[in-house]
Amino acid sequence: MARKAALQLSVNFLVILIICIVIFSSGVYVIKRFFSHAETITMTYDERTEKEIERLLDDGSRIAIPFDKKVIYNGEFKTFGIGVLNMLNTGPANKFNITIKFKKAFDKGNEQICQGNGSCGPPDTWLQTTSGDGAENLGVSVEKTIKNNAQEKFLLGVGVKSALPGTYIFDLDVIYFDSPDWEPYDTLHKLYVEVP
C-alpha cells in the first residue's frame, strides 16, 4: 500500500510539474509577444498636425511642415508631418523625391558639436519613414508620385539614440524628376531636433 501511495505521489508530482512548465512557457511567450509589439513603432498623424498641413497647403505653400522643431530625449521617438502640393501643371502627375539628411549640430552655448556624421554619432540613422530607415551619411529618401494640383502627406519619424545634448539640424530637400536636371521644387527646408 505504501508503494502504491508513493508511486501515485510521484505521478501527481510529475503531472503538476509538467503543467507548471507549460503555464510558465506560455506566460513567457505571451509577455515576449506583448513587448515585441510594444517596441514596434507606429507612425500616425495627430489631428492637429494633419489639419495644419492641410491649411498650409490650401494657402498655396508647395511644402508644408507645420511643426519644424521637436524636443526629443535620448531613447524617445517622435514624428514630423510633411506635406507636398503639386503645382507644376506639366502633366497629369509628377514624381517627387524628398530627401532628409543631417547637416550639423550645436550645443546649448551655440558652439558647433559636429557637421555631417562624425563626433556626434550618426544622426541620419535616427530617421525613419514608411519607405525605410535612414542610413549613415545618406539620410532618408522618399519618392512620391503626386497628381497635378493634389496634396500628398507623409510622416518622418526620428528616434534619437546616444546623442549629446544640443540642437540637431536636418536639411529637407524636394526635387522633381520630370525636369532634365532634377530641379529643386522649393527652397531648402530645415528640421530641428533638440536633445535635452
N, C-alpha and C positions, 0 to 999 in steps of 0.2 A: 504494500500500500504506500509506503514511504517513497519507493522508487517511482511509482506511478505519479505521485504528487510532485516529486522533484522534476520529472520529465514534463509534466503539464506546466509547471512554473517556468521551466526553460523555454518551452514553446511559446507561452504567453509573453515572456520577456523578449524573444526574437520578433514576434509579431508587433509588439509595441515599438521596438527599436526600428523596424522597417517602416512603420507608419510615421514615426518621428523624422526619419531621414527623408521620406517622401515629402512631408509637410515642410521641413526646413528647405529642401531643394526648391520646392515650388515658391516659397517665400523669397528666396534669393533671386530666382528667375523673375518674379513679378517686380521686385524692387529694382533690379538691374534694368528691366524694360522701362520702368517709370522714369528713372534718372536718365537713361539714354534719350528718351523722348523729351525730357525737360531740357536737355542740352541742345536739341535741335533748334536752330534759330529760325523763327518765322518772321518774315518781314511784311508788315501790314501798315497801311496808311492810317494815321489817326484822322478823324473827321476835320479837324482844324487845318491840318496840312493840306489835305485834298481840296478843301474849299479855297484856301489861299492860292494854291497852284492854279485852279480854275479861274479865280478872279484875275490873277496876273496875266494869264494867257488871254482871257477875254478882253483885257485892256490893251492888247496888241504886243505884249512882250514876246519875243521869239523864244527866249529861255526863261523859265520861272524857277527860282529857288527861294521859296518864301522864308525859310529859316536857314541862313548860311553859316551859323555859328552854334556849336553844341559843346556843352561841358560833359566830358566822358572820363570816368575814372578807369584806372587800370583794371582789366578783367570785365569791364562793362561793355555792352553793345547798344548802339543807338542808330537811328536811320535818318537820312536826309531825303526829302521828297524833291524830285526834279521833274519839270515839265518842258516839253518842246512843242512849239507850234510851227507847222509847215506853212510858210508864207512865200514859197518860191514861185508858185504858179507856172512851173515848167513842164507839167505833165500830170497824170492822174495821181502819182505818188513819187516820193523821193526817198532815197536811202541815206540815213544819217549815221555817223559814228560819234559816240560820246565817250571821251577818254578822261578819266580822273587819275591824276598822278601826284605823288608827294613832291613838294617843292622845297620847303625849308621850315625850320622850327626855331622859335625864340623862347628864352626863359622869361621869368617874371620881371627881370630887370631889363628886358628888351635886348639882351645880348643873344646873338645867334648861337644856337646849340649845334646845328648842323645844316647842311644843304644837300639835298638828294639823300639816298640811303647811305648811312655812314655810322658815325658815332652814336646816333640816337636810335639805332636799330633799323629794321625795315618797315617803316610805316605803310608802304604800298601793300604789304601783306595784311594789313588791317581791313582792307576794303573788300566788300562782298556785294555782288548783285545776283539776280536770278540767272544771269549768263555765266557766272563763275566767280572765283575768288581772285583777288589781286596777287600779282607776282612782283617780287623784288625788282626794283628799277623799271618796272613796266606799268605799275598801277593796274587799273581795271578798265576794260573797254566794252561798250555795249553798242550793238548795231540795231537800229530801228528803221523799219520802212513805214513812213507816215504819209497818209493820203493828203492831197492838196487841201489846205485850209482846215486840217484836222489837228487835234492835240494828241500827244502821247505822254503818259506819265510813267515814271519808274522810281524805284527806291534804291538808294545806295546805303548799304549797311557798313558801319565802322565798329570794329571790335578791337579796342585798344589793348595791347599786350606789352608789358615790360617797358613802359615809356617813362622817360624823365619828365618831371613837371614842366609845363610850358605850353605854348600855342603852336600847333602844327598846321601848316598851310598846304592845301591841296589845290592844284590847278584843274579846272573843268573846262575842256575844250570840245566844241561841237563842230564837225566838218560835214559836208555833204558830198557824196560820191559822184553825183551827176555832173559836177564841174570837171574839166580836164585836169586841173591842178589840185583837186580835193580842197577847195577853198574853205576858209572858216565861215561858219554860218552866222556867228555872232562874235562879240568880243569875248576875251578870255574871262572866265568867272573864277572866283575863289571860294573855297570852303574852309572853315576854321574849326579845328578841334582843340579845345582847351583841356589839358590834362592837369588836374589839381595836384 
